[in-house]
């Protein structure tokens, strides 16, 4: 997203983003999350990267 020059790209329907948002106490429905993310403009792509990184998906953990 940032590499293509769009620092405001936001994916409110992405399952990983919705799960991470829910776990952090943020709204997890696409409409509510989009409304909450309005305050993050024009840098919502950074929020997306943060949310992806905080999700407890196995890809976010290094092998032992």
PDB file of N, CA, C, O and CB in Angstrom:
ATOM      1  N   UNK A   1       0.821  -1.182   0.000  1.00  0.00           N
ATOM      2  CA  UNK A   1       0.000   0.000   0.000  1.00  0.00           C
ATOM      3  C   UNK A   1       0.869   1.250   0.000  1.00  0.00           C
ATOM      4  O   UNK A   1       0.682   2.151  -0.818  1.00  0.00           O
ATOM      5  CB  UNK A   1      -0.936  -0.004   1.197  1.00  0.00           C
ATOM      6  N   UNK A   2       1.817   1.294   0.926  1.00  0.00           N
ATOM      7  CA  UNK A   2       2.670   2.482   0.970  1.00  0.00           C
ATOM      8  C   UNK A   2       3.628   2.502  -0.210  1.00  0.00           C
ATOM      9  O   UNK A   2       3.944   3.574  -0.725  1.00  0.00           O
ATOM     10  CB  UNK A   2       3.455   2.536   2.286  1.00  0.00           C
ATOM     11  N   UNK A   3       4.095   1.343  -0.650  1.00  0.00           N
ATOM     12  CA  UNK A   3       5.038   1.277  -1.754  1.00  0.00           C
ATOM     13  C   UNK A   3       4.430   1.806  -3.043  1.00  0.00           C
ATOM     14  O   UNK A   3       5.141   2.331  -3.900  1.00  0.00           O
ATOM     15  CB  UNK A   3       5.514  -0.145  -1.951  1.00  0.00           C
ATOM     16  N   UNK A   4       3.118   1.668  -3.182  1.00  0.00           N
ATOM     17  CA  UNK A   4       2.439   2.164  -4.373  1.00  0.00           C
ATOM     18  C   UNK A   4       2.020   3.611  -4.228  1.00  0.00           C
ATOM     19  O   UNK A   4       1.373   4.161  -5.119  1.00  0.00           O
ATOM     20  CB  UNK A   4       1.233   1.314  -4.676  1.00  0.00           C
ATOM     21  N   UNK A   5       2.377   4.232  -3.125  1.00  0.00           N
ATOM     22  CA  UNK A   5       2.121   5.647  -2.952  1.00  0.00           C
ATOM     23  C   UNK A   5       0.747   5.995  -2.422  1.00  0.00           C
ATOM     24  O   UNK A   5       0.288   7.121  -2.613  1.00  0.00           O
ATOM     25  CB  UNK A   5       2.317   6.323  -4.222  1.00  0.00           C
ATOM     26  N   UNK A   6       0.082   5.075  -1.768  1.00  0.00           N
ATOM     27  CA  UNK A   6      -1.230   5.382  -1.207  1.00  0.00           C
ATOM     28  C   UNK A   6      -1.181   5.198   0.304  1.00  0.00           C
ATOM     29  O   UNK A   6      -1.511   4.120   0.799  1.00  0.00           O
ATOM     30  CB  UNK A   6      -2.332   4.486  -1.837  1.00  0.00           C
ATOM     31  N   UNK A   7      -0.777   6.227   1.048  1.00  0.00           N
ATOM     32  CA  UNK A   7      -0.666   6.092   2.491  1.00  0.00           C
ATOM     33  C   UNK A   7      -2.020   6.039   3.200  1.00  0.00           C
ATOM     34  O   UNK A   7      -2.082   5.821   4.410  1.00  0.00           O
ATOM     35  CB  UNK A   7       0.141   7.229   3.039  1.00  0.00           C
ATOM     36  N   UNK A   8      -3.109   6.241   2.441  1.00  0.00           N
ATOM     37  CA  UNK A   8      -4.434   6.251   3.057  1.00  0.00           C
ATOM     38  C   UNK A   8      -5.261   5.022   2.685  1.00  0.00           C
ATOM     39  O   UNK A   8      -6.464   4.990   2.945  1.00  0.00           O
ATOM     40  CB  UNK A   8      -5.178   7.505   2.653  1.00  0.00           C
ATOM     41  N   UNK A   9      -4.635   4.014   2.083  1.00  0.00           N
ATOM     42  CA  UNK A   9      -5.375   2.792   1.732  1.00  0.00           C
ATOM     43  C   UNK A   9      -5.871   2.133   3.009  1.00  0.00           C
ATOM     44  O   UNK A   9      -5.122   1.998   3.977  1.00  0.00           O
ATOM     45  CB  UNK A   9      -4.484   1.802   0.911  1.00  0.00           C
ATOM     46  N   UNK A  10      -7.119   1.727   3.010  1.00  0.00           N
ATOM     47  CA  UNK A  10      -7.714   1.130   4.203  1.00  0.00           C
ATOM     48  C   UNK A  10      -8.620  -0.010   3.770  1.00  0.00           C
ATOM     49  O   UNK A  10      -9.418   0.146   2.846  1.00  0.00           O
ATOM     50  CB  UNK A  10      -8.503   2.186   5.034  1.00  0.00           C
ATOM     51  N   UNK A  11      -8.502  -1.163   4.438  1.00  0.00           N
ATOM     52  CA  UNK A  11      -9.234  -2.368   4.060  1.00  0.00           C
ATOM     53  C   UNK A  11     -10.132  -2.818   5.209  1.00  0.00           C
ATOM     54  O   UNK A  11      -9.786  -3.771   5.908  1.00  0.00           O
ATOM     55  CB  UNK A  11      -8.259  -3.497   3.663  1.00  0.00           C
ATOM     56  N   UNK A  12     -11.260  -2.174   5.426  1.00  0.00           N
ATOM     57  CA  UNK A  12     -12.084  -2.482   6.591  1.00  0.00           C
ATOM     58  C   UNK A  12     -12.768  -3.849   6.540  1.00  0.00           C
ATOM     59  O   UNK A  12     -13.285  -4.305   7.560  1.00  0.00           O
ATOM     60  CB  UNK A  12     -13.120  -1.430   6.748  1.00  0.00           C
ATOM     61  N   UNK A  13     -12.787  -4.513   5.385  1.00  0.00           N
ATOM     62  CA  UNK A  13     -13.420  -5.825   5.295  1.00  0.00           C
ATOM     63  C   UNK A  13     -12.423  -6.970   5.439  1.00  0.00           C
ATOM     64  O   UNK A  13     -12.824  -8.134   5.452  1.00  0.00           O
ATOM     65  CB  UNK A  13     -14.149  -5.952   3.980  1.00  0.00           C
ATOM     66  N   UNK A  14     -11.136  -6.660   5.548  1.00  0.00           N
ATOM     67  CA  UNK A  14     -10.122  -7.691   5.702  1.00  0.00           C
ATOM     68  C   UNK A  14     -10.295  -8.382   7.063  1.00  0.00           C
ATOM     69  O   UNK A  14     -10.378  -7.724   8.100  1.00  0.00           O
ATOM     70  CB  UNK A  14      -8.697  -7.083   5.567  1.00  0.00           C
ATOM     71  N   UNK A  15     -10.346  -9.712   7.037  1.00  0.00           N
ATOM     72  CA  UNK A  15     -10.593 -10.472   8.264  1.00  0.00           C
ATOM     73  C   UNK A  15      -9.518 -10.243   9.318  1.00  0.00           C
ATOM     74  O   UNK A  15      -9.834 -10.112  10.500  1.00  0.00           O
ATOM     75  CB  UNK A  15     -10.685 -11.947   7.949  1.00  0.00           C
ATOM     76  N   UNK A  16      -8.267 -10.193   8.913  1.00  0.00           N
ATOM     77  CA  UNK A  16      -7.180  -9.966   9.870  1.00  0.00           C
ATOM     78  C   UNK A  16      -7.285  -8.615  10.545  1.00  0.00           C
ATOM     79  O   UNK A  16      -7.044  -8.498  11.746  1.00  0.00           O
ATOM     80  CB  UNK A  16      -5.843 -10.082   9.179  1.00  0.00           C
ATOM     81  N   UNK A  17      -7.638  -7.603   9.790  1.00  0.00           N
ATOM     82  CA  UNK A  17      -7.807  -6.263  10.353  1.00  0.00           C
ATOM     83  C   UNK A  17      -8.987  -6.238  11.317  1.00  0.00           C
ATOM     84  O   UNK A  17      -8.907  -5.646  12.394  1.00  0.00           O
ATOM     85  CB  UNK A  17      -8.009  -5.223   9.233  1.00  0.00           C
ATOM     86  N   UNK A  18     -10.070  -6.878  10.927  1.00  0.00           N
ATOM     87  CA  UNK A  18     -11.252  -6.896  11.796  1.00  0.00           C
ATOM     88  C   UNK A  18     -10.975  -7.647  13.097  1.00  0.00           C
ATOM     89  O   UNK A  18     -11.399  -7.212  14.168  1.00  0.00           O
ATOM     90  CB  UNK A  18     -12.440  -7.536  11.066  1.00  0.00           C
ATOM     91  N   UNK A  19     -10.264  -8.773  13.010  1.00  0.00           N
ATOM     92  CA  UNK A  19      -9.931  -9.536  14.225  1.00  0.00           C
ATOM     93  C   UNK A  19      -9.003  -8.745  15.133  1.00  0.00           C
ATOM     94  O   UNK A  19      -9.216  -8.687  16.344  1.00  0.00           O
ATOM     95  CB  UNK A  19      -9.279 -10.879  13.858  1.00  0.00           C
ATOM     96  N   UNK A  20      -7.978  -8.137  14.556  1.00  0.00           N
ATOM     97  CA  UNK A  20      -7.033  -7.351  15.350  1.00  0.00           C
ATOM     98  C   UNK A  20      -7.733  -6.150  15.983  1.00  0.00           C
ATOM     99  O   UNK A  20      -7.477  -5.825  17.142  1.00  0.00           O
ATOM    100  CB  UNK A  20      -5.851  -6.882  14.475  1.00  0.00           C
ATOM    101  N   UNK A  21      -8.598  -5.500  15.243  1.00  0.00           N
ATOM    102  CA  UNK A  21      -9.342  -4.354  15.781  1.00  0.00           C
ATOM    103  C   UNK A  21     -10.190  -4.802  16.969  1.00  0.00           C
ATOM    104  O   UNK A  21     -10.207  -4.140  18.006  1.00  0.00           O
ATOM    105  CB  UNK A  21     -10.239  -3.711  14.683  1.00  0.00           C
ATOM    106  N   UNK A  22     -10.883  -5.906  16.820  1.00  0.00           N
ATOM    107  CA  UNK A  22     -11.723  -6.436  17.907  1.00  0.00           C
ATOM    108  C   UNK A  22     -10.864  -6.727  19.143  1.00  0.00           C
ATOM    109  O   UNK A  22     -11.240  -6.373  20.260  1.00  0.00           O
ATOM    110  CB  UNK A  22     -12.468  -7.728  17.449  1.00  0.00           C
ATOM    111  N   UNK A  23      -9.715  -7.372  18.940  1.00  0.00           N
ATOM    112  CA  UNK A  23      -8.841  -7.722  20.058  1.00  0.00           C
ATOM    113  C   UNK A  23      -8.270  -6.494  20.760  1.00  0.00           C
ATOM    114  O   UNK A  23      -7.932  -6.553  21.942  1.00  0.00           O
ATOM    115  CB  UNK A  23      -7.710  -8.600  19.573  1.00  0.00           C
ATOM    116  N   UNK A  24      -8.162  -5.388  20.036  1.00  0.00           N
ATOM    117  CA  UNK A  24      -7.645  -4.143  20.614  1.00  0.00           C
ATOM    118  C   UNK A  24      -8.751  -3.250  21.167  1.00  0.00           C
ATOM    119  O   UNK A  24      -8.485  -2.149  21.649  1.00  0.00           O
ATOM    120  CB  UNK A  24      -6.853  -3.379  19.571  1.00  0.00           C
ATOM    121  N   UNK A  25      -9.987  -3.725  21.096  1.00  0.00           N
ATOM    122  CA  UNK A  25     -11.100  -2.951  21.625  1.00  0.00           C
ATOM    123  C   UNK A  25     -11.660  -1.919  20.659  1.00  0.00           C
ATOM    124  O   UNK A  25     -12.438  -1.051  21.053  1.00  0.00           O
ATOM    125  CB  UNK A  25     -10.676  -2.269  22.865  1.00  0.00           C
ATOM    126  N   UNK A  26     -11.268  -2.012  19.400  1.00  0.00           N
ATOM    127  CA  UNK A  26     -11.799  -1.120  18.369  1.00  0.00           C
ATOM    128  C   UNK A  26     -13.040  -1.753  17.758  1.00  0.00           C
ATOM    129  O   UNK A  26     -13.258  -2.954  17.918  1.00  0.00           O
ATOM    130  CB  UNK A  26     -10.731  -0.826  17.272  1.00  0.00           C
ATOM    131  N   UNK A  27     -13.852  -0.975  17.067  1.00  0.00           N
ATOM    132  CA  UNK A  27     -14.999  -1.570  16.377  1.00  0.00           C
ATOM    133  C   UNK A  27     -14.510  -2.585  15.347  1.00  0.00           C
ATOM    134  O   UNK A  27     -13.457  -2.394  14.739  1.00  0.00           O
ATOM    135  CB  UNK A  27     -15.864  -0.474  15.693  1.00  0.00           C
ATOM    136  N   UNK A  28     -15.262  -3.649  15.152  1.00  0.00           N
ATOM    137  CA  UNK A  28     -14.799  -4.677  14.221  1.00  0.00           C
ATOM    138  C   UNK A  28     -15.705  -4.850  13.008  1.00  0.00           C
ATOM    139  O   UNK A  28     -15.384  -5.639  12.119  1.00  0.00           O
ATOM    140  CB  UNK A  28     -14.679  -5.986  14.938  1.00  0.00           C
ATOM    141  N   UNK A  29     -16.818  -4.142  12.945  1.00  0.00           N
ATOM    142  CA  UNK A  29     -17.625  -4.212  11.734  1.00  0.00           C
ATOM    143  C   UNK A  29     -17.035  -3.230  10.728  1.00  0.00           C
ATOM    144  O   UNK A  29     -16.508  -2.191  11.128  1.00  0.00           O
ATOM    145  CB  UNK A  29     -19.137  -3.892  12.029  1.00  0.00           C
ATOM    146  N   UNK A  30     -17.109  -3.532   9.438  1.00  0.00           N
ATOM    147  CA  UNK A  30     -16.496  -2.641   8.453  1.00  0.00           C
ATOM    148  C   UNK A  30     -16.970  -1.191   8.548  1.00  0.00           C
ATOM    149  O   UNK A  30     -16.154  -0.272   8.475  1.00  0.00           O
ATOM    150  CB  UNK A  30     -16.773  -3.157   7.078  1.00  0.00           C
ATOM    151  N   UNK A  31     -18.264  -0.975   8.708  1.00  0.00           N
ATOM    152  CA  UNK A  31     -18.782   0.399   8.765  1.00  0.00           C
ATOM    153  C   UNK A  31     -18.281   1.141  10.003  1.00  0.00           C
ATOM    154  O   UNK A  31     -17.849   2.290   9.915  1.00  0.00           O
ATOM    155  CB  UNK A  31     -20.314   0.387   8.752  1.00  0.00           C
ATOM    156  N   UNK A  32     -18.343   0.478  11.147  1.00  0.00           N
ATOM    157  CA  UNK A  32     -17.903   1.116  12.389  1.00  0.00           C
ATOM    158  C   UNK A  32     -16.392   1.346  12.390  1.00  0.00           C
ATOM    159  O   UNK A  32     -15.920   2.374  12.877  1.00  0.00           O
ATOM    160  CB  UNK A  32     -18.304   0.260  13.596  1.00  0.00           C
ATOM    161  N   UNK A  33     -15.638   0.399  11.850  1.00  0.00           N
ATOM    162  CA  UNK A  33     -14.182   0.548  11.783  1.00  0.00           C
ATOM    163  C   UNK A  33     -13.798   1.668  10.828  1.00  0.00           C
ATOM    164  O   UNK A  33     -12.861   2.419  11.100  1.00  0.00           O
ATOM    165  CB  UNK A  33     -13.524  -0.769  11.344  1.00  0.00           C
ATOM    166  N   UNK A  34     -14.504   1.789   9.725  1.00  0.00           N
ATOM    167  CA  UNK A  34     -14.244   2.882   8.787  1.00  0.00           C
ATOM    168  C   UNK A  34     -14.521   4.229   9.445  1.00  0.00           C
ATOM    169  O   UNK A  34     -13.760   5.180   9.264  1.00  0.00           O
ATOM    170  CB  UNK A  34     -15.101   2.723   7.519  1.00  0.00           C
ATOM    171  N   UNK A  35     -15.597   4.310  10.197  1.00  0.00           N
ATOM    172  CA  UNK A  35     -15.913   5.560  10.895  1.00  0.00           C
ATOM    173  C   UNK A  35     -14.835   5.902  11.919  1.00  0.00           C
ATOM    174  O   UNK A  35     -14.433   7.059  12.034  1.00  0.00           O
ATOM    175  CB  UNK A  35     -17.283   5.458  11.586  1.00  0.00           C
ATOM    176  N   UNK A  36     -14.368   4.902  12.661  1.00  0.00           N
ATOM    177  CA  UNK A  36     -13.321   5.132  13.661  1.00  0.00           C
ATOM    178  C   UNK A  36     -12.010   5.529  13.003  1.00  0.00           C
ATOM    179  O   UNK A  36     -11.267   6.353  13.538  1.00  0.00           O
ATOM    180  CB  UNK A  36     -13.116   3.882  14.518  1.00  0.00           C
ATOM    181  N   UNK A  37     -11.723   4.945  11.843  1.00  0.00           N
ATOM    182  CA  UNK A  37     -10.462   5.199  11.149  1.00  0.00           C
ATOM    183  C   UNK A  37     -10.438   6.547  10.444  1.00  0.00           C
ATOM    184  O   UNK A  37      -9.386   6.965   9.962  1.00  0.00           O
ATOM    185  CB  UNK A  37     -10.198   4.106  10.150  1.00  0.00           C
ATOM    186  N   UNK A  38     -11.555   7.225  10.373  1.00  0.00           N
ATOM    187  CA  UNK A  38     -11.578   8.547   9.724  1.00  0.00           C
ATOM    188  C   UNK A  38     -10.584   9.499  10.393  1.00  0.00           C
ATOM    189  O   UNK A  38     -10.009  10.363   9.730  1.00  0.00           O
ATOM    190  CB  UNK A  38     -13.004   9.150   9.771  1.00  0.00           C
ATOM    191  N   UNK A  39     -10.384   9.347  11.683  1.00  0.00           N
ATOM    192  CA  UNK A  39      -9.444  10.207  12.409  1.00  0.00           C
ATOM    193  C   UNK A  39      -7.992   9.917  12.052  1.00  0.00           C
ATOM    194  O   UNK A  39      -7.112  10.731  12.332  1.00  0.00           O
ATOM    195  CB  UNK A  39      -9.638  10.041  13.901  1.00  0.00           C
ATOM    196  N   UNK A  40      -7.733   8.771  11.438  1.00  0.00           N
ATOM    197  CA  UNK A  40      -6.364   8.381  11.095  1.00  0.00           C
ATOM    198  C   UNK A  40      -5.942   8.891   9.728  1.00  0.00           C
ATOM    199  O   UNK A  40      -4.789   8.720   9.333  1.00  0.00           O
ATOM    200  CB  UNK A  40      -6.228   6.878  11.137  1.00  0.00           C
ATOM    201  N   UNK A  41      -6.851   9.507   9.010  1.00  0.00           N
ATOM    202  CA  UNK A  41      -6.520  10.010   7.678  1.00  0.00           C
ATOM    203  C   UNK A  41      -5.452  11.075   7.764  1.00  0.00           C
ATOM    204  O   UNK A  41      -5.463  11.831   8.735  1.00  0.00           O
ATOM    205  CB  UNK A  41      -7.761  10.565   6.981  1.00  0.00           C
ATOM    206  N   UNK A  42      -4.557  11.190   6.852  1.00  0.00           N
ATOM    207  CA  UNK A  42      -4.378  10.442   5.611  1.00  0.00           C
ATOM    208  C   UNK A  42      -3.387   9.291   5.736  1.00  0.00           C
ATOM    209  O   UNK A  42      -2.741   8.931   4.752  1.00  0.00           O
ATOM    210  CB  UNK A  42      -3.925  11.369   4.528  1.00  0.00           C
ATOM    211  N   UNK A  43      -3.254   8.711   6.916  1.00  0.00           N
ATOM    212  CA  UNK A  43      -2.236   7.687   7.148  1.00  0.00           C
ATOM    213  C   UNK A  43      -2.834   6.343   7.547  1.00  0.00           C
ATOM    214  O   UNK A  43      -2.215   5.612   8.321  1.00  0.00           O
ATOM    215  CB  UNK A  43      -1.279   8.150   8.219  1.00  0.00           C
ATOM    216  N   UNK A  44      -3.992   5.999   7.055  1.00  0.00           N
ATOM    217  CA  UNK A  44      -4.650   4.758   7.460  1.00  0.00           C
ATOM    218  C   UNK A  44      -3.899   3.499   7.031  1.00  0.00           C
ATOM    219  O   UNK A  44      -4.080   2.450   7.650  1.00  0.00           O
ATOM    220  CB  UNK A  44      -6.036   4.720   6.896  1.00  0.00           C
ATOM    221  N   UNK A  45      -3.068   3.565   6.001  1.00  0.00           N
ATOM    222  CA  UNK A  45      -2.294   2.388   5.585  1.00  0.00           C
ATOM    223  C   UNK A  45      -1.330   1.966   6.693  1.00  0.00           C
ATOM    224  O   UNK A  45      -1.044   0.779   6.844  1.00  0.00           O
ATOM    225  CB  UNK A  45      -1.513   2.681   4.277  1.00  0.00           C
ATOM    226  N   UNK A  46      -0.836   2.913   7.453  1.00  0.00           N
ATOM    227  CA  UNK A  46       0.033   2.576   8.581  1.00  0.00           C
ATOM    228  C   UNK A  46      -0.767   1.848   9.655  1.00  0.00           C
ATOM    229  O   UNK A  46      -0.262   0.919  10.285  1.00  0.00           O
ATOM    230  CB  UNK A  46       0.693   3.849   9.167  1.00  0.00           C
ATOM    231  N   UNK A  47      -1.997   2.261   9.863  1.00  0.00           N
ATOM    232  CA  UNK A  47      -2.863   1.574  10.822  1.00  0.00           C
ATOM    233  C   UNK A  47      -3.136   0.148  10.365  1.00  0.00           C
ATOM    234  O   UNK A  47      -3.159  -0.772  11.181  1.00  0.00           O
ATOM    235  CB  UNK A  47      -4.187   2.339  11.003  1.00  0.00           C
ATOM    236  N   UNK A  48      -3.343  -0.040   9.059  1.00  0.00           N
ATOM    237  CA  UNK A  48      -3.564  -1.382   8.513  1.00  0.00           C
ATOM    238  C   UNK A  48      -2.354  -2.266   8.801  1.00  0.00           C
ATOM    239  O   UNK A  48      -2.507  -3.406   9.238  1.00  0.00           O
ATOM    240  CB  UNK A  48      -3.837  -1.318   6.989  1.00  0.00           C
ATOM    241  N   UNK A  49      -1.165  -1.748   8.560  1.00  0.00           N
ATOM    242  CA  UNK A  49       0.046  -2.527   8.815  1.00  0.00           C
ATOM    243  C   UNK A  49       0.179  -2.863  10.302  1.00  0.00           C
ATOM    244  O   UNK A  49       0.569  -3.975  10.660  1.00  0.00           O
ATOM    245  CB  UNK A  49       1.287  -1.758   8.333  1.00  0.00           C
ATOM    246  N   UNK A  50      -0.143  -1.910  11.154  1.00  0.00           N
ATOM    247  CA  UNK A  50      -0.091  -2.156  12.593  1.00  0.00           C
ATOM    248  C   UNK A  50      -1.091  -3.235  12.993  1.00  0.00           C
ATOM    249  O   UNK A  50      -0.756  -4.155  13.739  1.00  0.00           O
ATOM    250  CB  UNK A  50      -0.368  -0.861  13.371  1.00  0.00           C
ATOM    251  N   UNK A  51      -2.311  -3.118  12.498  1.00  0.00           N
ATOM    252  CA  UNK A  51      -3.335  -4.101  12.844  1.00  0.00           C
ATOM    253  C   UNK A  51      -2.943  -5.494  12.363  1.00  0.00           C
ATOM    254  O   UNK A  51      -3.113  -6.472  13.091  1.00  0.00           O
ATOM    255  CB  UNK A  51      -4.685  -3.699  12.244  1.00  0.00           C
ATOM    256  N   UNK A  52      -2.420  -5.592  11.142  1.00  0.00           N
ATOM    257  CA  UNK A  52      -1.961  -6.894  10.651  1.00  0.00           C
ATOM    258  C   UNK A  52      -0.874  -7.463  11.568  1.00  0.00           C
ATOM    259  O   UNK A  52      -0.864  -8.660  11.857  1.00  0.00           O
ATOM    260  CB  UNK A  52      -1.430  -6.771   9.205  1.00  0.00           C
ATOM    261  N   UNK A  53       0.034  -6.604  12.020  1.00  0.00           N
ATOM    262  CA  UNK A  53       1.157  -7.063  12.837  1.00  0.00           C
ATOM    263  C   UNK A  53       0.732  -7.490  14.232  1.00  0.00           C
ATOM    264  O   UNK A  53       1.391  -8.334  14.839  1.00  0.00           O
ATOM    265  CB  UNK A  53       2.196  -5.977  12.939  1.00  0.00           C
ATOM    266  N   UNK A  54      -0.349  -6.930  14.757  1.00  0.00           N
ATOM    267  CA  UNK A  54      -0.767  -7.278  16.113  1.00  0.00           C
ATOM    268  C   UNK A  54      -1.700  -8.472  16.156  1.00  0.00           C
ATOM    269  O   UNK A  54      -1.961  -9.011  17.231  1.00  0.00           O
ATOM    270  CB  UNK A  54      -1.435  -6.103  16.760  1.00  0.00           C
ATOM    271  N   UNK A  55      -2.209  -8.897  15.005  1.00  0.00           N
ATOM    272  CA  UNK A  55      -3.100 -10.058  14.979  1.00  0.00           C
ATOM    273  C   UNK A  55      -2.307 -11.298  15.392  1.00  0.00           C
ATOM    274  O   UNK A  55      -1.115 -11.396  15.100  1.00  0.00           O
ATOM    275  CB  UNK A  55      -3.736 -10.249  13.562  1.00  0.00           C
ATOM    276  N   UNK A  56      -2.946 -12.226  16.054  1.00  0.00           N
ATOM    277  CA  UNK A  56      -2.251 -13.428  16.539  1.00  0.00           C
ATOM    278  C   UNK A  56      -2.248 -14.550  15.500  1.00  0.00           C
ATOM    279  O   UNK A  56      -2.440 -15.715  15.847  1.00  0.00           O
ATOM    280  CB  UNK A  56      -2.902 -13.925  17.830  1.00  0.00           C
ATOM    281  N   UNK A  57      -2.037 -14.214  14.263  1.00  0.00           N
ATOM    282  CA  UNK A  57      -1.951 -15.189  13.186  1.00  0.00           C
ATOM    283  C   UNK A  57      -0.554 -15.819  13.197  1.00  0.00           C
ATOM    284  O   UNK A  57       0.422 -15.126  13.484  1.00  0.00           O
ATOM    285  CB  UNK A  57      -2.256 -14.526  11.806  1.00  0.00           C
ATOM    286  N   UNK A  58      -0.438 -17.107  12.893  1.00  0.00           N
ATOM    287  CA  UNK A  58       0.871 -17.775  12.929  1.00  0.00           C
ATOM    288  C   UNK A  58       1.937 -17.121  12.042  1.00  0.00           C
ATOM    289  O   UNK A  58       3.128 -17.244  12.327  1.00  0.00           O
ATOM    290  CB  UNK A  58       0.707 -19.206  12.515  1.00  0.00           C
ATOM    291  N   UNK A  59       1.540 -16.445  11.000  1.00  0.00           N
ATOM    292  CA  UNK A  59       2.537 -15.825  10.118  1.00  0.00           C
ATOM    293  C   UNK A  59       3.277 -14.683  10.816  1.00  0.00           C
ATOM    294  O   UNK A  59       4.354 -14.284  10.372  1.00  0.00           O
ATOM    295  CB  UNK A  59       1.864 -15.305   8.842  1.00  0.00           C
ATOM    296  N   UNK A  60       2.718 -14.157  11.892  1.00  0.00           N
ATOM    297  CA  UNK A  60       3.350 -13.059  12.601  1.00  0.00           C
ATOM    298  C   UNK A  60       4.383 -13.528  13.635  1.00  0.00           C
ATOM    299  O   UNK A  60       4.949 -12.702  14.350  1.00  0.00           O
ATOM    300  CB  UNK A  60       2.296 -12.227  13.278  1.00  0.00           C
ATOM    301  N   UNK A  61       4.632 -14.827  13.722  1.00  0.00           N
ATOM    302  CA  UNK A  61       5.577 -15.362  14.694  1.00  0.00           C
ATOM    303  C   UNK A  61       6.744 -16.034  13.977  1.00  0.00           C
ATOM    304  O   UNK A  61       6.544 -16.777  13.016  1.00  0.00           O
ATOM    305  CB  UNK A  61       4.879 -16.357  15.639  1.00  0.00           C
ATOM    306  N   UNK A  62       7.945 -15.774  14.441  1.00  0.00           N
ATOM    307  CA  UNK A  62       9.138 -16.414  13.881  1.00  0.00           C
ATOM    308  C   UNK A  62       9.222 -17.842  14.393  1.00  0.00           C
ATOM    309  O   UNK A  62       8.821 -18.112  15.526  1.00  0.00           O
ATOM    310  CB  UNK A  62      10.428 -15.621  14.247  1.00  0.00           C
ATOM    311  N   UNK A  63       9.735 -18.761  13.583  1.00  0.00           N
ATOM    312  CA  UNK A  63       9.918 -20.139  14.061  1.00  0.00           C
ATOM    313  C   UNK A  63      10.964 -20.179  15.182  1.00  0.00           C
ATOM    314  O   UNK A  63      11.872 -19.349  15.235  1.00  0.00           O
ATOM    315  CB  UNK A  63      10.348 -21.072  12.890  1.00  0.00           C
ATOM    316  N   UNK A  64      10.819 -21.122  16.039  1.00  0.00           N
ATOM    317  CA  UNK A  64      11.734 -21.253  17.198  1.00  0.00           C
ATOM    318  C   UNK A  64      13.031 -21.870  16.768  1.00  0.00           C
ATOM    319  O   UNK A  64      13.926 -22.063  17.591  1.00  0.00           O
ATOM    320  CB  UNK A  64      11.103 -22.098  18.320  1.00  0.00           C
TER     321      UNK A  64
END
